[in-house]
Amino acid sequence: MDAARLVAESERVMRGAPQPEDVIEEAWQAGELVEALDRLLAAGQQRSAAETEGAGTARAAGTAWAAMTGGRAGPVLAAAGAGPPRAARMTAVRDPAGTLRALRVLLGEITDALVGLTCAVQDEGAYWQCIEALDAVDEAKDRVRALARGERMPGEPGTGGLPCVD
């Protein structure tokens, strides 16, 4: 599935009056989308649909995702046991610059929602979930900025990346 369509799914969730747990989950989903986009652009190729969707099951997508990420998912996604993140379905990036712009907007919306949640929560555990999600979104923003400039993040394999012009 094209990256822009996956970003649009997250945008729909955020515009639909999400519950606090939805906002936190979308923070982790967006971070996973940015990481998958980075890997796909760095590889300079698109994963085939058969790798993630050919079998048509969440299990096949989860297997492909685990192979790409070493089985790692954000804490909320892993704890929820909801299967692979939305990013596991990413097979193409037709418009890198447009997708990066959409991700910047989405990450800004998620940040605003998380700041509001952080100020409103009364439970210490929920507060720290919001803080961890904010940290993840901040890292995703940094990665999006680096991708937009055509750079790789420090400490990552490869150099250069693909230039994405706004």
Secondary structure, 3 states (H helix, E strand, C coil): CEHHHHHHHHHHHHHCCCCHHHHHHHHHHHHHHHHHHHHHHHHCCCCCHHHHCCCCCHHHHHHHHHHHHCCCCCHHHHHHCCCCCHHHHCCECCCHHHHHHHHHHHHHHHHHHHHHHHHHCCCHHHHHHHHHHHHHHHHHHHHHHHHHCCCCCCCCCCCCCCCCCC
